[in-house]
Amino acid sequence: MKATVLDLRRRMSDVMRAIDHNESVTILYRGKEKAVLSPINIQRSSPRSIADHPAFGMWSDRKDIEDVHEYIRRLRRGRVNVI
């Protein structure tokens, strides 16, 4: 399928339907091909663990966040301590 930038704005559901049918969509800008949208076929055999994510544990070495509840309390309090 070929689609112009205007088609992306006005007929995005048709573009998404083509992608759902495993069809690539060529994006045209002023009559010239600019990009190709193609479907992603992700086959996951087993659910991934959150510990497998690269960001997991990235702040584990910070000493100011040892007590998470106190850290959040400090973040949420105002600038001036009201009595």
SEFIZA-3560 file (N, C-alpha, C; in Angstrom, 3 decimals):
REM SEFIZA-3560
<numar><xx>0.850</xx><yy>-1.171</yy><zz>0.000</zz><atom>N</atom></numar>
<numar><xx>0.000</xx><yy>0.000</yy><zz>0.000</zz><atom>CA</atom></numar>
<numar><xx>0.892</xx><yy>1.229</yy><zz>0.000</zz><atom>C</atom></numar>
<numar><xx>0.447</xx><yy>2.252</yy><zz>-0.674</zz><atom>N</atom></numar>
<numar><xx>1.136</xx><yy>3.538</yy><zz>-0.656</zz><atom>CA</atom></numar>
<numar><xx>0.202</xx><yy>4.557</yy><zz>-0.005</zz><atom>C</atom></numar>
<numar><xx>0.762</xx><yy>5.399</yy><zz>0.841</zz><atom>N</atom></numar>
<numar><xx>-0.032</xx><yy>6.398</yy><zz>1.549</zz><atom>CA</atom></numar>
<numar><xx>0.739</xx><yy>7.699</yy><zz>1.615</zz><atom>C</atom></numar>
<numar><xx>0.030</xx><yy>8.800</yy><zz>1.414</zz><atom>N</atom></numar>
<numar><xx>0.649</xx><yy>10.113</yy><zz>1.535</zz><atom>CA</atom></numar>
<numar><xx>0.591</xx><yy>10.555</yy><zz>2.988</zz><atom>C</atom></numar>
<numar><xx>1.259</xx><yy>11.652</yy><zz>3.293</zz><atom>N</atom></numar>
<numar><xx>1.217</xx><yy>12.199</yy><zz>4.644</zz><atom>CA</atom></numar>
<numar><xx>-0.214</xx><yy>12.587</yy><zz>4.997</zz><atom>C</atom></numar>
<numar><xx>-0.954</xx><yy>13.087</yy><zz>4.026</zz><atom>N</atom></numar>
<numar><xx>-2.356</xx><yy>13.437</yy><zz>4.254</zz><atom>CA</atom></numar>
<numar><xx>-3.176</xx><yy>12.188</yy><zz>4.573</zz><atom>C</atom></numar>
<numar><xx>-2.871</xx><yy>11.072</yy><zz>3.916</zz><atom>N</atom></numar>
<numar><xx>-3.554</xx><yy>9.814</yy><zz>4.231</zz><atom>CA</atom></numar>
<numar><xx>-3.277</xx><yy>9.391</yy><zz>5.672</zz><atom>C</atom></numar>
<numar><xx>-2.065</xx><yy>9.618</yy><zz>6.123</zz><atom>N</atom></numar>
<numar><xx>-1.740</xx><yy>9.271</yy><zz>7.514</zz><atom>CA</atom></numar>
<numar><xx>-2.592</xx><yy>10.073</yy><zz>8.483</zz><atom>C</atom></numar>
<numar><xx>-2.849</xx><yy>11.305</yy><zz>8.153</zz><atom>N</atom></numar>
<numar><xx>-3.658</xx><yy>12.149</yy><zz>9.026</zz><atom>CA</atom></numar>
<numar><xx>-5.133</xx><yy>11.784</yy><zz>8.970</zz><atom>C</atom></numar>
<numar><xx>-5.637</xx><yy>11.561</yy><zz>7.774</zz><atom>N</atom></numar>
<numar><xx>-7.082</xx><yy>11.405</yy><zz>7.614</zz><atom>CA</atom></numar>
<numar><xx>-7.555</xx><yy>9.965</yy><zz>7.568</zz><atom>C</atom></numar>
<numar><xx>-6.702</xx><yy>9.032</yy><zz>7.156</zz><atom>N</atom></numar>
<numar><xx>-7.121</xx><yy>7.643</yy><zz>6.995</zz><atom>CA</atom></numar>
<numar><xx>-6.180</xx><yy>6.690</yy><zz>7.722</zz><atom>C</atom></numar>
<numar><xx>-5.804</xx><yy>7.057</yy><zz>8.937</zz><atom>N</atom></numar>
<numar><xx>-4.879</xx><yy>6.228</yy><zz>9.691</zz><atom>CA</atom></numar>
<numar><xx>-5.458</xx><yy>4.844</yy><zz>9.973</zz><atom>C</atom></numar>
<numar><xx>-6.775</xx><yy>4.739</yy><zz>10.112</zz><atom>N</atom></numar>
<numar><xx>-7.365</xx><yy>3.424</yy><zz>10.370</zz><atom>CA</atom></numar>
<numar><xx>-7.152</xx><yy>2.492</yy><zz>9.186</zz><atom>C</atom></numar>
<numar><xx>-7.198</xx><yy>3.009</yy><zz>7.952</zz><atom>N</atom></numar>
<numar><xx>-6.931</xx><yy>2.184</yy><zz>6.776</zz><atom>CA</atom></numar>
<numar><xx>-5.464</xx><yy>1.741</yy><zz>6.735</zz><atom>C</atom></numar>
<numar><xx>-4.581</xx><yy>2.641</yy><zz>7.118</zz><atom>N</atom></numar>
<numar><xx>-3.157</xx><yy>2.303</yy><zz>7.156</zz><atom>CA</atom></numar>
<numar><xx>-2.906</xx><yy>1.224</yy><zz>8.202</zz><atom>C</atom></numar>
<numar><xx>-3.508</xx><yy>1.372</yy><zz>9.386</zz><atom>N</atom></numar>
<numar><xx>-3.333</xx><yy>0.383</yy><zz>10.442</zz><atom>CA</atom></numar>
<numar><xx>-3.950</xx><yy>-0.960</yy><zz>10.052</zz><atom>C</atom></numar>
<numar><xx>-5.051</xx><yy>-0.932</yy><zz>9.330</zz><atom>N</atom></numar>
<numar><xx>-5.683</xx><yy>-2.172</yy><zz>8.872</zz><atom>CA</atom></numar>
<numar><xx>-4.751</xx><yy>-2.908</yy><zz>7.903</zz><atom>C</atom></numar>
<numar><xx>-4.079</xx><yy>-2.164</yy><zz>7.027</zz><atom>N</atom></numar>
<numar><xx>-3.127</xx><yy>-2.781</yy><zz>6.101</zz><atom>CA</atom></numar>
<numar><xx>-1.962</xx><yy>-3.401</yy><zz>6.866</zz><atom>C</atom></numar>
<numar><xx>-1.486</xx><yy>-2.716</yy><zz>7.891</zz><atom>N</atom></numar>
<numar><xx>-0.392</xx><yy>-3.256</yy><zz>8.705</zz><atom>CA</atom></numar>
<numar><xx>-0.858</xx><yy>-4.492</yy><zz>9.466</zz><atom>C</atom></numar>
<numar><xx>-2.109</xx><yy>-4.485</yy><zz>9.939</zz><atom>N</atom></numar>
<numar><xx>-2.658</xx><yy>-5.665</yy><zz>10.616</zz><atom>CA</atom></numar>
<numar><xx>-2.719</xx><yy>-6.876</yy><zz>9.697</zz><atom>C</atom></numar>
<numar><xx>-2.836</xx><yy>-6.639</yy><zz>8.399</zz><atom>N</atom></numar>
<numar><xx>-2.867</xx><yy>-7.724</yy><zz>7.420</zz><atom>CA</atom></numar>
<numar><xx>-1.472</xx><yy>-8.050</yy><zz>6.892</zz><atom>C</atom></numar>
<numar><xx>-0.449</xx><yy>-7.678</yy><zz>7.656</zz><atom>N</atom></numar>
<numar><xx>0.961</xx><yy>-7.932</yy><zz>7.331</zz><atom>CA</atom></numar>
<numar><xx>1.379</xx><yy>-7.328</yy><zz>5.996</zz><atom>C</atom></numar>
<numar><xx>0.873</xx><yy>-6.170</yy><zz>5.706</zz><atom>N</atom></numar>
<numar><xx>1.222</xx><yy>-5.464</yy><zz>4.478</zz><atom>CA</atom></numar>
<numar><xx>2.098</xx><yy>-4.264</yy><zz>4.835</zz><atom>C</atom></numar>
<numar><xx>3.138</xx><yy>-4.038</yy><zz>4.070</zz><atom>N</atom></numar>
<numar><xx>3.984</xx><yy>-2.861</yy><zz>4.280</zz><atom>CA</atom></numar>
<numar><xx>3.327</xx><yy>-1.648</yy><zz>3.638</zz><atom>C</atom></numar>
<numar><xx>3.526</xx><yy>-0.490</yy><zz>4.266</zz><atom>N</atom></numar>
<numar><xx>2.945</xx><yy>0.756</yy><zz>3.770</zz><atom>CA</atom></numar>
<numar><xx>4.088</xx><yy>1.704</yy><zz>3.430</zz><atom>C</atom></numar>
<numar><xx>4.125</xx><yy>2.161</yy><zz>2.198</zz><atom>N</atom></numar>
<numar><xx>5.132</xx><yy>3.119</yy><zz>1.756</zz><atom>CA</atom></numar>
<numar><xx>4.569</xx><yy>4.519</yy><zz>1.932</zz><atom>C</atom></numar>
<numar><xx>5.309</xx><yy>5.366</yy><zz>2.653</zz><atom>N</atom></numar>
<numar><xx>4.883</xx><yy>6.731</yy><zz>2.923</zz><atom>CA</atom></numar>
<numar><xx>5.456</xx><yy>7.639</yy><zz>1.834</zz><atom>C</atom></numar>
<numar><xx>4.578</xx><yy>8.421</yy><zz>1.213</zz><atom>N</atom></numar>
<numar><xx>4.981</xx><yy>9.353</yy><zz>0.163</zz><atom>CA</atom></numar>
<numar><xx>4.875</xx><yy>10.785</yy><zz>0.687</zz><atom>C</atom></numar>
<numar><xx>5.879</xx><yy>11.591</yy><zz>0.365</zz><atom>N</atom></numar>
<numar><xx>5.862</xx><yy>13.006</yy><zz>0.698</zz><atom>CA</atom></numar>
<numar><xx>6.167</xx><yy>13.776</yy><zz>-0.575</zz><atom>C</atom></numar>
<numar><xx>5.188</xx><yy>14.518</yy><zz>-1.036</zz><atom>N</atom></numar>
<numar><xx>5.283</xx><yy>15.259</yy><zz>-2.296</zz><atom>CA</atom></numar>
<numar><xx>5.627</xx><yy>14.338</yy><zz>-3.472</zz><atom>C</atom></numar>
<numar><xx>5.034</xx><yy>13.153</yy><zz>-3.446</zz><atom>N</atom></numar>
<numar><xx>5.201</xx><yy>12.203</yy><zz>-4.536</zz><atom>CA</atom></numar>
<numar><xx>6.449</xx><yy>11.350</yy><zz>-4.477</zz><atom>C</atom></numar>
<numar><xx>7.308</xx><yy>11.579</yy><zz>-3.484</zz><atom>N</atom></numar>
<numar><xx>8.541</xx><yy>10.801</yy><zz>-3.362</zz><atom>CA</atom></numar>
<numar><xx>8.444</xx><yy>9.880</yy><zz>-2.153</zz><atom>C</atom></numar>
<numar><xx>8.986</xx><yy>8.691</yy><zz>-2.296</zz><atom>N</atom></numar>
<numar><xx>8.982</xx><yy>7.732</yy><zz>-1.198</zz><atom>CA</atom></numar>
<numar><xx>9.919</xx><yy>8.213</yy><zz>-0.094</zz><atom>C</atom></numar>
<numar><xx>9.389</xx><yy>8.266</yy><zz>1.135</zz><atom>N</atom></numar>
<numar><xx>10.186</xx><yy>8.740</yy><zz>2.272</zz><atom>CA</atom></numar>
<numar><xx>10.445</xx><yy>7.650</yy><zz>3.298</zz><atom>C</atom></numar>
<numar><xx>9.472</xx><yy>6.745</yy><zz>3.486</zz><atom>N</atom></numar>
<numar><xx>9.631</xx><yy>5.734</yy><zz>4.531</zz><atom>CA</atom></numar>
<numar><xx>8.752</xx><yy>4.537</yy><zz>4.212</zz><atom>C</atom></numar>
<numar><xx>9.029</xx><yy>3.459</yy><zz>4.919</zz><atom>N</atom></numar>
<numar><xx>8.213</xx><yy>2.258</yy><zz>4.798</zz><atom>CA</atom></numar>
<numar><xx>7.826</xx><yy>1.818</yy><zz>6.199</zz><atom>C</atom></numar>
<numar><xx>6.532</xx><yy>1.675</yy><zz>6.414</zz><atom>N</atom></numar>
<numar><xx>6.019</xx><yy>1.127</yy><zz>7.674</zz><atom>CA</atom></numar>
<numar><xx>5.765</xx><yy>-0.350</yy><zz>7.442</zz><atom>C</atom></numar>
<numar><xx>6.316</xx><yy>-1.172</yy><zz>8.296</zz><atom>N</atom></numar>
<numar><xx>6.095</xx><yy>-2.604</yy><zz>8.153</zz><atom>CA</atom></numar>
<numar><xx>5.686</xx><yy>-3.183</yy><zz>9.499</zz><atom>C</atom></numar>
<numar><xx>4.901</xx><yy>-4.236</yy><zz>9.499</zz><atom>N</atom></numar>
<numar><xx>4.423</xx><yy>-4.818</yy><zz>10.754</zz><atom>CA</atom></numar>
<numar><xx>5.549</xx><yy>-5.497</yy><zz>11.524</zz><atom>C</atom></numar>
<numar><xx>5.397</xx><yy>-5.503</yy><zz>12.832</zz><atom>N</atom></numar>
<numar><xx>6.340</xx><yy>-6.194</yy><zz>13.710</zz><atom>CA</atom></numar>
<numar><xx>5.699</xx><yy>-7.510</yy><zz>14.102</zz><atom>C</atom></numar>
<numar><xx>6.401</xx><yy>-8.564</yy><zz>13.908</zz><atom>N</atom></numar>
<numar><xx>5.907</xx><yy>-9.882</yy><zz>14.308</zz><atom>CA</atom></numar>
<numar><xx>6.702</xx><yy>-10.346</yy><zz>15.511</zz><atom>C</atom></numar>
<numar><xx>6.154</xx><yy>-10.089</yy><zz>16.684</zz><atom>N</atom></numar>
<numar><xx>6.831</xx><yy>-10.449</yy><zz>17.922</zz><atom>CA</atom></numar>
<numar><xx>6.280</xx><yy>-11.789</yy><zz>18.397</zz><atom>C</atom></numar>
<numar><xx>7.148</xx><yy>-12.755</yy><zz>18.508</zz><atom>N</atom></numar>
<numar><xx>6.777</xx><yy>-14.073</yy><zz>19.004</zz><atom>CA</atom></numar>
<numar><xx>7.446</xx><yy>-14.254</yy><zz>20.366</zz><atom>C</atom></numar>
<numar><xx>6.667</xx><yy>-14.152</yy><zz>21.414</zz><atom>N</atom></numar>
<numar><xx>7.205</xx><yy>-14.353</yy><zz>22.762</zz><atom>CA</atom></numar>
<numar><xx>6.714</xx><yy>-15.693</yy><zz>23.274</zz><atom>C</atom></numar>
<numar><xx>7.656</xx><yy>-16.564</yy><zz>23.531</zz><atom>N</atom></numar>
<numar><xx>7.286</xx><yy>-17.896</yy><zz>23.993</zz><atom>CA</atom></numar>
<numar><xx>6.983</xx><yy>-17.904</yy><zz>25.487</zz><atom>C</atom></numar>
<numar><xx>7.676</xx><yy>-17.072</yy><zz>26.248</zz><atom>N</atom></numar>
<numar><xx>7.433</xx><yy>-17.023</yy><zz>27.685</zz><atom>CA</atom></numar>
<numar><xx>7.464</xx><yy>-15.572</yy><zz>28.143</zz><atom>C</atom></numar>
<numar><xx>6.707</xx><yy>-15.243</yy><zz>29.176</zz><atom>N</atom></numar>
<numar><xx>6.728</xx><yy>-13.857</yy><zz>29.664</zz><atom>CA</atom></numar>
<numar><xx>8.092</xx><yy>-13.509</yy><zz>30.254</zz><atom>C</atom></numar>
<numar><xx>8.511</xx><yy>-12.281</yy><zz>29.994</zz><atom>N</atom></numar>
<numar><xx>9.810</xx><yy>-11.829</yy><zz>30.501</zz><atom>CA</atom></numar>
<numar><xx>9.687</xx><yy>-11.347</yy><zz>31.929</zz><atom>C</atom></numar>
<numar><xx>10.727</xx><yy>-11.530</yy><zz>32.669</zz><atom>N</atom></numar>
<numar><xx>10.781</xx><yy>-11.056</yy><zz>34.046</zz><atom>CA</atom></numar>
<numar><xx>11.181</xx><yy>-9.579</yy><zz>34.057</zz><atom>C</atom></numar>
<numar><xx>10.691</xx><yy>-8.838</yy><zz>35.044</zz><atom>N</atom></numar>
<numar><xx>11.054</xx><yy>-7.426</yy><zz>35.160</zz><atom>CA</atom></numar>
<numar><xx>12.551</xx><yy>-7.280</yy><zz>35.456</zz><atom>C</atom></numar>
<numar><xx>13.131</xx><yy>-8.269</yy><zz>36.078</zz><atom>N</atom></numar>
<numar><xx>14.562</xx><yy>-8.220</yy><zz>36.392</zz><atom>CA</atom></numar>
<numar><xx>15.426</xx><yy>-8.306</yy><zz>35.138</zz><atom>C</atom></numar>
<numar><xx>14.853</xx><yy>-8.740</yy><zz>34.023</zz><atom>N</atom></numar>
<numar><xx>15.601</xx><yy>-8.813</yy><zz>32.773</zz><atom>CA</atom></numar>
<numar><xx>15.720</xx><yy>-7.466</yy><zz>32.083</zz><atom>C</atom></numar>
<numar><xx>14.937</xx><yy>-6.486</yy><zz>32.520</zz><atom>N</atom></numar>
<numar><xx>14.975</xx><yy>-5.170</yy><zz>31.889</zz><atom>CA</atom></numar>
<numar><xx>16.282</xx><yy>-4.469</yy><zz>32.246</zz><atom>C</atom></numar>
<numar><xx>16.921</xx><yy>-3.777</yy><zz>31.293</zz><atom>N</atom></numar>
<numar><xx>18.213</xx><yy>-3.131</yy><zz>31.569</zz><atom>CA</atom></numar>
<numar><xx>18.158</xx><yy>-2.058</yy><zz>32.643</zz><atom>C</atom></numar>
<numar><xx>16.999</xx><yy>-1.441</yy><zz>32.870</zz><atom>N</atom></numar>
<numar><xx>16.905</xx><yy>-0.380</yy><zz>33.865</zz><atom>CA</atom></numar>
<numar><xx>16.694</xx><yy>-0.917</yy><zz>35.276</zz><atom>C</atom></numar>
<numar><xx>16.453</xx><yy>-2.202</yy><zz>35.425</zz><atom>N</atom></numar>
<numar><xx>16.199</xx><yy>-2.782</yy><zz>36.739</zz><atom>CA</atom></numar>
<numar><xx>17.443</xx><yy>-2.674</yy><zz>37.613</zz><atom>C</atom></numar>
<numar><xx>17.287</xx><yy>-2.058</yy><zz>38.764</zz><atom>N</atom></numar>
<numar><xx>18.384</xx><yy>-1.944</yy><zz>39.716</zz><atom>CA</atom></numar>
<numar><xx>19.406</xx><yy>-0.876</yy><zz>39.386</zz><atom>C</atom></numar>
<numar><xx>19.068</xx><yy>0.079</yy><zz>38.524</zz><atom>N</atom></numar>
<numar><xx>20.073</xx><yy>1.059</yy><zz>38.119</zz><atom>CA</atom></numar>
<numar><xx>20.407</xx><yy>2.043</yy><zz>39.242</zz><atom>C</atom></numar>
<numar><xx>19.540</xx><yy>2.170</yy><zz>40.245</zz><atom>N</atom></numar>
<numar><xx>19.841</xx><yy>3.044</yy><zz>41.374</zz><atom>CA</atom></numar>
<numar><xx>20.132</xx><yy>2.248</yy><zz>42.642</zz><atom>C</atom></numar>
<numar><xx>20.473</xx><yy>1.017</yy><zz>42.523</zz><atom>N</atom></numar>
<numar><xx>20.678</xx><yy>0.179</yy><zz>43.708</zz><atom>CA</atom></numar>
<numar><xx>21.876</xx><yy>0.619</yy><zz>44.542</zz><atom>C</atom></numar>
<numar><xx>22.806</xx><yy>1.342</yy><zz>43.955</zz><atom>N</atom></numar>
<numar><xx>23.999</xx><yy>1.767</yy><zz>44.690</zz><atom>CA</atom></numar>
<numar><xx>23.850</xx><yy>3.145</yy><zz>45.332</zz><atom>C</atom></numar>
<numar><xx>22.692</xx><yy>3.795</yy><zz>45.171</zz><atom>N</atom></numar>
<numar><xx>22.498</xx><yy>5.126</yy><zz>45.761</zz><atom>CA</atom></numar>
<numar><xx>22.155</xx><yy>5.002</yy><zz>47.243</zz><atom>C</atom></numar>
<numar><xx>22.877</xx><yy>5.747</yy><zz>48.070</zz><atom>N</atom></numar>
<numar><xx>22.687</xx><yy>5.676</yy><zz>49.525</zz><atom>CA</atom></numar>
<numar><xx>21.538</xx><yy>6.557</yy><zz>50.004</zz><atom>C</atom></numar>
<numar><xx>21.150</xx><yy>7.605</yy><zz>49.218</zz><atom>N</atom></numar>
<numar><xx>20.089</xx><yy>8.502</yy><zz>49.668</zz><atom>CA</atom></numar>
<numar><xx>18.694</xx><yy>7.912</yy><zz>49.452</zz><atom>C</atom></numar>
<numar><xx>18.602</xx><yy>6.759</yy><zz>48.814</zz><atom>N</atom></numar>
<numar><xx>17.296</xx><yy>6.150</yy><zz>48.556</zz><atom>CA</atom></numar>
<numar><xx>17.174</xx><yy>4.806</yy><zz>49.275</zz><atom>C</atom></numar>
<numar><xx>17.946</xx><yy>4.594</yy><zz>50.328</zz><atom>N</atom></numar>
<numar><xx>17.854</xx><yy>3.332</yy><zz>51.055</zz><atom>CA</atom></numar>
<numar><xx>16.475</xx><yy>3.149</yy><zz>51.669</zz><atom>C</atom></numar>
<numar><xx>15.905</xx><yy>4.233</yy><zz>52.239</zz><atom>N</atom></numar>
<numar><xx>14.543</xx><yy>4.189</yy><zz>52.758</zz><atom>CA</atom></numar>
<numar><xx>13.646</xx><yy>4.896</yy><zz>51.735</zz><atom>C</atom></numar>
<numar><xx>12.962</xx><yy>4.113</yy><zz>50.940</zz><atom>N</atom></numar>
<numar><xx>12.174</xx><yy>4.651</yy><zz>49.836</zz><atom>CA</atom></numar>
<numar><xx>11.055</xx><yy>5.550</yy><zz>50.340</zz><atom>C</atom></numar>
<numar><xx>10.383</xx><yy>5.145</yy><zz>51.420</zz><atom>N</atom></numar>
<numar><xx>9.260</xx><yy>5.925</yy><zz>51.943</zz><atom>CA</atom></numar>
<numar><xx>9.716</xx><yy>7.304</yy><zz>52.423</zz><atom>C</atom></numar>
<numar><xx>10.850</xx><yy>7.373</yy><zz>53.091</zz><atom>N</atom></numar>
<numar><xx>11.382</xx><yy>8.653</yy><zz>53.548</zz><atom>CA</atom></numar>
<numar><xx>11.810</xx><yy>9.513</yy><zz>52.355</zz><atom>C</atom></numar>
<numar><xx>12.368</xx><yy>8.908</yy><zz>51.347</zz><atom>N</atom></numar>
<numar><xx>12.790</xx><yy>9.640</yy><zz>50.150</zz><atom>CA</atom></numar>
<numar><xx>11.579</xx><yy>10.272</yy><zz>49.451</zz><atom>C</atom></numar>
<numar><xx>10.500</xx><yy>9.520</yy><zz>49.291</zz><atom>N</atom></numar>
<numar><xx>9.283</xx><yy>10.039</yy><zz>48.670</zz><atom>CA</atom></numar>
<numar><xx>8.664</xx><yy>11.127</yy><zz>49.539</zz><atom>C</atom></numar>
<numar><xx>8.683</xx><yy>10.943</yy><zz>50.853</zz><atom>N</atom></numar>
<numar><xx>8.150</xx><yy>11.955</yy><zz>51.769</zz><atom>CA</atom></numar>
<numar><xx>8.909</xx><yy>13.270</yy><zz>51.616</zz><atom>C</atom></numar>
<numar><xx>10.239</xx><yy>13.196</yy><zz>51.485</zz><atom>N</atom></numar>
<numar><xx>11.051</xx><yy>14.399</yy><zz>51.282</zz><atom>CA</atom></numar>
<numar><xx>10.723</xx><yy>15.056</yy><zz>49.949</zz><atom>C</atom></numar>
<numar><xx>10.489</xx><yy>14.260</yy><zz>48.911</zz><atom>N</atom></numar>
<numar><xx>10.153</xx><yy>14.811</yy><zz>47.608</zz><atom>CA</atom></numar>
<numar><xx>8.819</xx><yy>15.528</yy><zz>47.622</zz><atom>C</atom></numar>
<numar><xx>7.854</xx><yy>15.006</yy><zz>48.353</zz><atom>N</atom></numar>
<numar><xx>6.498</xx><yy>15.549</yy><zz>48.323</zz><atom>CA</atom></numar>
<numar><xx>6.263</xx><yy>16.705</yy><zz>49.274</zz><atom>C</atom></numar>
<numar><xx>7.130</xx><yy>16.911</yy><zz>50.234</zz><atom>N</atom></numar>
<numar><xx>6.897</xx><yy>18.004</yy><zz>51.166</zz><atom>CA</atom></numar>
<numar><xx>7.157</xx><yy>19.336</yy><zz>50.461</zz><atom>C</atom></numar>
<numar><xx>6.556</xx><yy>20.377</yy><zz>51.002</zz><atom>N</atom></numar>
<numar><xx>6.714</xx><yy>21.700</yy><zz>50.418</zz><atom>CA</atom></numar>
<numar><xx>8.089</xx><yy>22.285</yy><zz>50.649</zz><atom>C</atom></numar>
<numar><xx>8.297</xx><yy>23.454</yy><zz>50.087</zz><atom>N</atom></numar>
<numar><xx>9.594</xx><yy>24.118</yy><zz>50.269</zz><atom>CA</atom></numar>
<numar><xx>9.764</xx><yy>24.685</yy><zz>51.670</zz><atom>C</atom></numar>
<numar><xx>8.659</xx><yy>25.118</yy><zz>52.242</zz><atom>N</atom></numar>
<numar><xx>8.683</xx><yy>25.698</yy><zz>53.566</zz><atom>CA</atom></numar>
<numar><xx>7.956</xx><yy>24.757</yy><zz>54.518</zz><atom>C</atom></numar>
<numar><xx>8.579</xx><yy>24.446</yy><zz>55.641</zz><atom>N</atom></numar>
<numar><xx>7.934</xx><yy>23.575</yy><zz>56.627</zz><atom>CA</atom></numar>
<numar><xx>6.882</xx><yy>24.370</yy><zz>57.371</zz><atom>C</atom></numar>
<numar><xx>5.621</xx><yy>24.033</yy><zz>57.161</zz><atom>N</atom></numar>
<numar><xx>4.514</xx><yy>24.698</yy><zz>57.812</zz><atom>CA</atom></numar>
<numar><xx>4.191</xx><yy>23.946</yy><zz>59.101</zz><atom>C</atom></numar>
<numar><xx>4.073</xx><yy>24.695</yy><zz>60.210</zz><atom>N</atom></numar>
<numar><xx>3.813</xx><yy>24.066</yy><zz>61.511</zz><atom>CA</atom></numar>
<numar><xx>2.337</xx><yy>23.952</yy><zz>61.755</zz><atom>C</atom></numar>
//
